[in-house]
Structures are given as structure tokens and as C-alpha cells.
Amino acid sequence: MIKTYLKTLWRMFEKHVTRLLSILFMVLVSVGFCSGIGIAPTKIDNSLDDYYVKNNVGDFIVRSKSVNGFTSADIENFKLHFGEKSDCDFGFQLDVQTGEKRSVRLYFLDFENWTVNVPDVVEGEKQDGAAANKIYAERSDNVIKSFAVGEKLDLAQYLKGILPEQVLNALDLKTEVCAVVQGPLTFAVDGEPSDYAEIDGTPDSTTATADADVLEQILYVPKKLVPFLPYNALYVAHSDRASFSLFSGGYKNFVTQKSKDVASDEVAVLTLYDNYSFVSLDSYSAKVEAIGFVLMVAFLLVTALVVLSTMTRLLDEERAQIACLKTLGYSSTGIISKYLLFALIATGIGGAGAYFVGIGLAYLLYFVFNYSFDMPPMSATVSIWFYMVALLLIVLATLAATALAGYKMAGERPANLLRPKPPKAGKKVILERIPFIWNKLSFKYKSTLRNVLRYKSRFFMTVIAVAFSTALVMAGLGLVDMCLFQDFGSGAILGISALIVIFAGLLTAVVIYTLTNINISERNREIATLMVLGYHDKEVTGYIYREIYINSFIGILFGYPLSAFFMWLVFRTMGLGSVGEVSWFMWLIAPAIVLLFTGTVTLILRRKIVKINMNESLKAIE
């Protein structure tokens, strides 16, 4: 009996390899997309954490509002407050307006003991601090203009009005740019548009927008060049930072409380929550994760519906096998277990592939973020909880659907299962009750409409799947429109939008292919009859295609209100744009994409229709 059971198991896999591949690719696309969108934010957060530690990014910048800077007593108090084990760098920060739309910021620091906010060298060579006339220039981006390595600069031009004329004349302030660097506080390509460097106020950086007037050039200068300049800035990397995760609730409470303890009428304290680069990247990461949650529901729902339809049809075709196994004495659980195994193997292989698709997508998203940020080195840490949740939901839904359908069938008498399933009785459709429309239709369109409405489960399955696919495509196009034509968002969001459209399109293709393939398999006998009656290949394929396009068109119509809902969710999650602002032509592009994939699939399946074996299909068990 075991040998017989194994034979039927193997034959089932051979016979239904197309269905196995359909389930596999459905899981591959949907779980792969969901896991990629889920893995990417964690990878960004971990990379930001690693960068924060590696470059010893400061938790606090304490700025003096007095022109005299900090006194020796102030410095001792700060050291006492932040702790002896904290890294504290003191310096002098100077912002000079050199023109109507041009400014230069100078950081005078102790190069020999530079431990906080250490920059990365982009070009040139880092100095050991021995040469007082060697300086660093911040790298160029969309806002900041850099200096060339080897360029000579006389800093006296920037210190006029700060130091007396006779002091300036006595100093040798002629310097040379020895390296171009990237400071860890300015890795957004739009510079630092918030007031992070200002001594008054700490604005909400998440709402700041890039302003080319704010900042154009940054120089890092050895403090020994002008040793008598006062200290007006303190950069602190707190020793307790290891106790918190960056931007966690505990970290925010910690830096908020410390800032309140130090801030006064004469002192302003800024934290990483006031830094545009850090906060905006963390914000974008959170938005990507939120989009993942929103779209995961749609992707997994469509996948579950199509997998349910696939497994239900497979069980229908296996009625005779189930009857034979029942006759041989196999229990219902033993019979259904092989179908559960089929579903588990299909989803398992698809899920395994989806992991690598997700990892690849996460890497691609990380690369896309370089359009808006000079991204820190990518962390090697990978969090798979999003992937596990998506795969577990699909596996549970698939096994539950298979078990329910299987036990229902296994509960029937073998004699009933050995008989072919009776065809669904024909009945009048609603259009037949409208004579002035129905009477004007040709026979082929009458038969098409009857078939569309005759198989209600297949009709609703296709309409729902196409509606959700249209909504997913439209959600991606809506974000593309906000970025390109409404001037919202950024290059990073544009990249995410494009990926949503691509994966939603792939999902549409797999859905249409799977449902159409099931449709053809269910109607082999019907199609063979048409061939025997003399229908040409074009007429036979048109008989099936018309139903597919009608179902797809109805699905697209239902997809419009669903699209509006999805876009509303996505826009609310992203904090940009609105449904009313989406360009009118985007509402035409989304259905065009769905119909394009539908047309491609019908062409692929044409061979399956015209190559149906008439003799085999017309055989029936009497």
C-alpha cells in the first residue's frame, strides 16, 4: 500500500507541475517583495547604528550664545555633567556670510585629539595634526560646494571682524586643502537644511526642506592655527550611548533630559533629533517599513486567493485518485496529506527563493537611497522577521485552504467521486432580461457573457485578484507621480515607487496566468467540442480570451475605488501628497499595465489552447 501511495504521490507531482510552478512563483513574487520591503528598513537602521558608533557621532552639540564663548568653569561643569568617560571635543564654530547666496562654515578643532564626529576621507590624505596650515574641506553635494585638494586658502578673509586687523596681519592664515572629507552629520545630499548649526532654537528637522541659501561650504581647521580663539562649541559622545539603540524611545528620553539639564539662556543644546541627515534617513526608513505593512496585506491576500483556487481545482482533478485510495482503505488524513505535502513543497520552494529575492531587493533599495543620501557602509546584519511573518501567513493560508477542500472531498463516497463532476447548469443571465441589448448581440458574445456569469466563483476570484493588482500598480504610480510631477518626496521614494510598480506588475502576470490556466484546464472538453464542430484556432482562442478580458476589465473597474483607498493609505503613511493631486493620466496608465500583462499571458497560453488533444478531452467516464 505504501508503494502504491508513493506512486500516486509522484504521478501527482508529474501531472501538476504547472500548478506547482504557479504557486511557487506566486509565493516568490509576493513574499519576496514583502520581505525585501521589510528587510531594507532594518538594514538601513543597523547601518545607521554602525555608522554612529564607528565615527563616534556626537549625541550633543552644546553651543554658547555669548561672543566670549565658554569659560574654564563652564568647561569643567560640562565635563562633570556628561561624565569623565564621555568623549568631549571643544572647538570654535564660525559661520560667515560671504555673499547673498553664499556662506562658509569653519570648524576650528584640535586635530591631534579629534574623537567626536570624525569624518571619512573622500579624496586626499588625512593629516596627523602636526601641520597647522593643512585643512579639510567638506565634500560637494546638491547644496555644499567643496574645495579642491591642494587649493590654497587665506582664512584671514573669513576672520575679518572677528579678530582685530593687527592680529590678523600678525598671523599666518594661509592654508592648503589636504583632503576632501564627508562629515558624519551631513550625509544627506541636500546638505543640512535645518538649523542644526545655529545657536538659537532647535527646529523639527523632519519637516525641514533643503534651502540652497543656508549652507554652501564647510572647512575643518586646526585650532592651533588661531590658538587664542575662544571655545564656543562642545561636541559630546556620551559614555551611556551603548545602553540604547539609536532613535529608540529610551535614547530619545535620555538625550532630551540631558539637554534640559544643560540648556540655559546662554547655552543651546542640539541633539541628533535636530540633525536633518540622521532624522530624515531614519524617517524614510520608517516610511518604507510602513509601506511594507500596508502592501503586504494586499500581496498576501491576492496570493492566498489564487493559491486557494489552484489547490481546489487540483483536488477536483484528483477525484478519481481520492476515490481509489479510499477504496484501498486509506484514511482521509492519509489521503489529504499528500495534497498538503504538494502545497507545502510549492510554498516552501517559493518561500526559500523569496528570501533571496527579498535580500536582493533590500540591497537594491539601499542602493536607491544613495539618490538622497551618501549612505553609510551597509551593515552585514539581516533581520528576517518580516520575511518569516509573510511566509508563515502564506503557508498557513495555503495548508488551511487545502485541508478544508480536501477533507470535504474525502468525506464523499468513492462511487460519487468516480463519477465526473456534473457540469454547472446553465441559467439566464441578467442581460437576457434586457431584450434591446441582448437581441443585438451575436451568438459568440452571448455565449461569452453566459460563461462569464455562469461560473461565479471563478468570476469573483479573477475580479478580486485583478482589482487588487490594479490597486497595487496604481499605488506605485501615485508615488511616482508625487515625486516626478508634484515635486514631493525624493529619489529614494521614487526608487521605491518604481519597485512597487514592477512587483505589482509581476504579481498581475502570475495571477492572470494561473487563473487563465485553471480556466483552460477546467474546460478542455468544452474547447475540444468547439474544435470538433469546426471552429478555427482564432475562434477557439477568442472564445476563451473574451472571457479573460471581460473579467479583467470588470476587475479594473473595481480596482479604481480600491486604488484610491490604497493611495490614501500610502500617502498618509508617507506624509506627502493626496489622492486628488495624482495626475489624471496615471489613472489610465495603471489599467494599461494590467491589460498589457493580461495580453502577454493570453499569447503565452495560446499554444496550450490550440494543442488540446480532442480525443483525450472528449473521453468521459460513464
N, C-alpha and C positions, 0 to 999 in steps of 0.2 A: 504493500500500500504506500509505503514511503517513497518507493521508486516511482510509482505512478504519480504521486503528488509532485515530486520534483520535476517529472517530465512536463506536467501541465504548467508548472511554475515557469520553466524555461521557455516553453512554447508561448506562454503569455507575453513574456518579455520580447520574444522574436516578433510576434504578431503586432504588438502595440508599441513598437519602438518609436513611431512618430509621436504618439501621445506622451511617451516618456520624455522625449526631447522637448515637446511643447511645455510640459510642466517645468522641466529643467530650465528652459530659457526664461519662462515667466518669473521663476524664483531668482534666477541670475540677475535679471534686469531690475526687479523691484527691490529685492533685499540688497543687491549691490548698490543701488542708488541711495537707499535709506541709510545703509551702514556708512557709505562714503560721506554723506552729509553729516552723519553723527560723529564719525571719527575725526573729521577735519577740525571742528572747533576744539576738541580735546588736544589735538596735536598742536594747534596754534597756542592754546593756553599753556601747555607744557613747554613749548619753545620759548614763550614769553617768560615763564618762570626760570628756565635755564639761563636765558639772556640776562635777566635781572640779577641772578647770582654770579654769573661769570664776569660781568662788567661791574659788579658791585654798585648797581644803580642805587642812588640815594633815595631814602624814604622821605627825607625832608630837605627843603631849602629854606633856610632862615635868612631873611633879608632885613637889613637895617634901613629905617626910613629917615635916619639922620645923615646929613652930609659928612659928619665926622666918623661914621661907621661905628664899630663895636669897640668898647673899652676893654682893657685887660680883665676887669671884673666881670664884664659880660661874657667873655670867652670862657672864663673859669666856671661861671654859672651854667653855661651851656654844656660843658664837659661833664659837670656834675649831674645835670638833669638827664642827659642822654646816656650816661654810663661810660665808664672807662673802657669797656670792651667794644664800644661803638666806634666805627671809623668816622672821624670828623676832619674834613678838609676845609680850611679857611681861604678865602680869596677876595678879590675886588672885582666887581662886575660893573661894566660901564656900557651904556647904550648911547650911541652918538648918531644924531640925525645929520646925514651928510648931503641931503638933497630932499626935494619934495617927495620923492618916492624911493628914497634910498637911505638905509641906515646900516650901521655896523655895531655889532656887539663884541666887546672884548672881555675875556675871562683871564684875569691875572692870577695864576695859580702857582703853587710850589711844585714844580715838575718832579723834583727829586723825591717827594713824599706824596705823590698823586695816587690816591687809593679809591676815591669815590667817583662814580660816573666816568670810568676810564673808557676813552674812545677806541675804536678799531681803526687801524691804519688802512686806508684805501689805496693810497699811492705815496711813494717816497719811503723814508725811513724814520722810525721813531727815535727821538734823542734820549740820552740818559740824564739830561738835565744839567750837564756841565756847561753847555754853551748858552749864554744868556740871550744871544741875538737870534736863536733859532725858534721859530714859532710854527704852530699848526693852523691850518685853515679847514673849516667845515666843508664837507663835500657839497656839490651842487644838487639841487632838486628843482621842483616846479617853482619854488619861491626863493630859496637861497642861491646866491651866486658865489662860487668858490674862487680862490686864487690859484694860480698855477704853482707847482713845485718849482722852487728856485726863484720865484718872483720876489723882488726887493720892495720892502715897505718901510716908510718912515712913520713911526707911530706918533710922532710929535703932532701930526695933523689931527689926530683924534683926541689928544690930551690938552689942546688949547682950551683955555677957560677952566680947566680942571687944575692945572698946575701953573704957577707964575711963569712969566716969559723967561726970566733969568734962570729959573730952574730947568726949563725945557732946553735952553741953549747950552746948559752945562751937561746935559745927559746925552749919551749916545743911544738914540732910539731907532737907529737904522737896523732893520731886521731882514731875515730871509725865511720864506716859507719852506720848511724842510719836509713837510708831509701834508697830505690831504687826509683828513680823518672823518669818521662818522661818529658823532656823539650819541650815546645811548638814549638821550632824551629827545632826539629829533630824527627818528627814522621814518616818520610819515613823509611822503614825497611832497606834501603841501606845506612843509616846514612846521612851524609851531604857531598856528593862528590864534590860539588862546592867549590870555595874558599871563602865561605861566612864568615869564621872566620879570613881570612888573612887580614893584614893591607895594602896590596898594591893590587889595582885592584878590579874591580867589574865585574866578568865574566858573560856571559849569562848562567844562571843556567838551562834554559830549554834544553840546549844541553849538560849539564854535565852528565857524567856517573859515576856510583859507582866505587870507587877505594879503595880496602882494605888497601892500604898503607897510605891513607890520615888521618884516624882517627880511634882509637881503644878504648880509654877510656876517660870518662868525669867525673870530680869531681866538686862539688859545695862546697866551703869552706867559713866559716865566716871570713869576713875581719878583725875582731877583733883579730884573731889568729896572724896575722902579720900586726898590725895597721899602721906601717910606710911605707908599700908598696905604691908606687905612684898610682894615678888613670890613667889608660891608655885606659879605655873604658867607654862610656856613652850609656845607653840604654833608648830610649825615646818613650813613648806612647803619641802621640801628642793630645792635647785637641780638635783639629778640626777634629779628625777622625770620629766623629758622622755625619759630613756633607757629607761623601762619603760612597759608597758601596765598599767593599774590591775588589781590582783589576779592578775597573771601570776606564774609561778614565779620569774622574776627579781626582780620587785618584792617578793615575799614574802621572799626571801633577803636582799635589800638592807635592808628595814626591820627584819628580825629581827636581823641582825648589828649594825646601828646601835643598836638597843635594848639589846643585850647590852653594848655598849661604854659606854653611859651609865648603865644601871641600877646601883643600889647599895642598901645598907641604908637610905640617906637619900633615895634618889630612885627613883620609879616611872616607867616609860615605857610609854605606851599608843600603839597604832597603829590604823589603820583596821580591822585584823582584830579589834579589840576593840570595834568600834562596831556596834551592832545594826542601825541603819538601812542602812549600806553593806553589811554582810556578809549580812544577811537578803535584801536585794534581789538581790544577786549570787547568793546561794544559790538563790532562787526562779527566777532566770533560767536557771541551770544545770539545774534540775529540769525546767523547761519544755522545754529542748533535749533532755534525756534522754528525756522522754516522746515527743518528736518522733521520735527514733530508734526507740523501741520500737514505736510505732504505724505508722510509715512502712512497716515490713515488711509488716504486715497489710493496710494500704490498697493498697499496690502489688501484693501477691500476688493479692488479690481482683480488682483491675483487670486484671492480666495474664491471669488465668484467663478472665474474661468477654470480654476483647478477643480472646483466642485462639479462644474458642467462636464469637464473631461472625464473625471472618475465615474460620474453617473452614467455617461454613455459607455464607458469601458465595461461597466458591470452589466449593462443591458446586452452588450455583445457577447458577454460570457455566461448568459443564462443557461445554455446547454451544458457548459462545463460545470457550473454550480450544481445543476440537476444530477449530473453523473457522479460527482463527488458525494452528494447527499445519498445517492443510491448505494454507493460503496461504503457508507457508514461514517463518513467524516462529520464531525460536529460543525455547527455554524461558525463557532470561533475558529476552528481549524481551517475552514474554507475561506473565511474573510481575512484571515491572517496573511494570506499570500497577496491579497489586494492592498492590504495595509503596508506590506513589505514593498510592493511596487511603488506606492505613493511615497513611502519613506525614502526609498533609494533615489527616486526622481528629485524630491525636495532636498535630500542630503547632498547629492552631487551638485545640484544647482546652488545650494547654500554654501558648499565648500568653494565653488567658483566665485560666488558673490562676495566672499571675504576678500579675495584678491582684487576683485573689481572695486570693492569699497576702499581698499588700501590705495589702489591706483588713483581712484577718484579723489581721495583725501590729499594725496601728493599733488594732483593736478590743481585742486582748489588752493592749496598752499602756494603753488607757483602763481596762480591767478592773482593772489593777494599782493604780489610784487608790483602790480599796476598802481597800487595805492600806498604801499609801504616798501621800504628796504627791509625785507623780512629777516629776522634773526635766523641763525642756523637752525635747521629743523631738528626737533627732538626725536630721539630714537624710540621714545615711549609710545605705545599704541594702546588705546583703550577700546575694548571690543564690546562693551556692554550694550551700545546702541545696536550693533550687529546681532548680538545674541537675542535681544528683545524682538527685533524684526523677524529673525529666522524662527524663533520659538513660536511666535504668533502664527506664522505661515504653516509650520509643521503641525501645530495643534489643530488649526482650522482644517487642514487637509485630512488628517487622520480622523478627526471627528466626523467630517462630511462623508468620508469613505466608509467608516464604521456604520453610520446611520443608514446610508443607502444599501450597504452590503447586508446588514442584518435584516433589513426589511425584505430584501430579495431572498436571502437564505431561509427566511421563515415560510416561504411559499412551498407548495407541494411539488415534488420533482416532475410530475406529469404536466403541471401548468408551465413550469419553466422550460420543458422540452418543446412546447408549442411556441411558435413565433409570436412575438408581441403584436396584438392586433393593431392595425393602423388607426390613427385618430380619426374619428368620424367627422365628415365634412358638415359644415353648417353655414348658414348665410352670414356674411359679414355686414357691418353697419352700412357700407356703401351700397349694398344691394337694395337697401331700403330707401335709397335716393335715386329713383329711376333716371332723372335727367342727367345724372353724372354716370351712373353705371351702364346705361344703354349705349353711351357714346364710346365706351372703352372697347378695345379689341380683345379677342379671346386671350392672347398671351398676357395682357395686363390684368385681365380678370383673374386668371389662374394664379398670377404672381401675388395679387392682393389677397386672394383666398389663402394661399400658403403662408404669407407673412402673418396673418392674424389667426391662422389655424393652430400653429404651434406656439402657444402663448409663452411658455417657459423659455423657449429659445429666443423668441422675440424680445422679451423683457431682459434676458441675460445680455443680449447684444446691445440693446439700447442703453442699459445701465453702464456697461463697460465702455461703450463709445462716449457716453456723456461724461464720465469721469476722466477718460483720456483727453477729451476736448478741454475740460476744465483745467487739467494739469498743463497742457500745452499753452492755454490762454494765461495761466498764472505766470508761466515763464516769460511769455511775450509781454505781459503787462509790466513786469520788472524791467525787461529790455527797453520798453518804451519810456519808462520813467527815467532810465539812465541816459538814453540817447537823445530823446526828443524833448523831455520835460526838464532836463538838467538836474535831476535828483541823483542821489546815490554816488557811486564811484566805479572805477574799473573793476574792483573786486566784486561788487554786486552784479555788474554786467556779466562777468565770467560765470558767476553762479546761475544767473538767469539763463544764459546760453546752455549750460549743462542741464537745467531743468527741462528746457525745450527738447534737447536731444534725447534724454532718457524717457520723457513722456512720449515722444515720437516712437522710440523703440518699443515701449510698452504697448502703444497703439498697434504697431505692426504685429507683435506677437499675439495680442488679443484677437485681432481680426483674423489672423492666420489660423489660430486654434479653433475659434468658433466656426469659421467657414469650413475648416477641415472636418469638424464634427458634423456640420450640416451635410456635407457631401457624403460622409460615411453613413449617415442615417438614411440617405435617400438613394443609395446605389441602385436598388430595384426600380425606383421611380425613374431615375435617369436612364437606366438600361431600357426600360419600356419605351421612352421617348426615342431612343436610338433605333429600336426595332420598328417603330412606327415611321421611320424615315427622316427624323429631324437631323439636320446638318450640325456639325461641330459648333458653328457660330450660334445656331439657335439653341442648342443644348446649354452651352456656357451662358448665353444670355438669360436663359430660364433661371439659372442659379444667381448670376451676377445682379440681376434686377432686384432680387430679394435682399442681397447684401447691401446694395446701395440705398435702398429704401430704409432698411434698418439703420444704416449708418447716418442717413440724413435725419431721421427722427431722433437718433441719439445725439446728433449735433444740436438740434433744436432744444432738447432738454439740457444739453451741455451749456447753453448760454446763461441761464439763471444760476447754474452751478458754478460757472466760470466767475460770475460776478461775486458770488459768495466766497470762492477761493481767493480771488484777488483782494477782496476786503480783508480776509484773514491775513494774507501775506503782507499787504500794505500796513495793516495795523501792527503786525509783528515787527516789520522793518522800521516803522515810524516815519514813512515817507509815502507821498503820493496818495491818490484816491482813485476809485473806480471811474468816477466821472472825468478824470483827467487823461485816461487812456485814449490814445488816438483811435479814430473810427476805423482806420484800415487794419488795425490789429485784430479787430473782431471778424475780419474777413480772412486774414492770414491763418488763424487757428483752424477753422474748418477746412481750409485749403490743404493744410498739412495733414490733417486726419484723412481727407479724401485721397491725397497723394499716396499715403501709406496703404489705404484700402485698395486703390487701383493697382499698386505694385503687388500686393498679396494676391489679388484675383488673377493677375497674369502668371504668378508663380504656380498657382493651383490649377491653371487651365489644363496642364498635361494630365493631372490626376482625374479630371472630369472626362476628358475625351478618350482616355485609355481604360475606362471602366470595362471589365470583362462582362459582356452581356449574358453569356451562358451561365457563368458563376452567379451573377447577381439575380437572375430570374429563377434560379433554383429555390424551391421552398420546401420546408418540412411539412408534409401533410399529416 
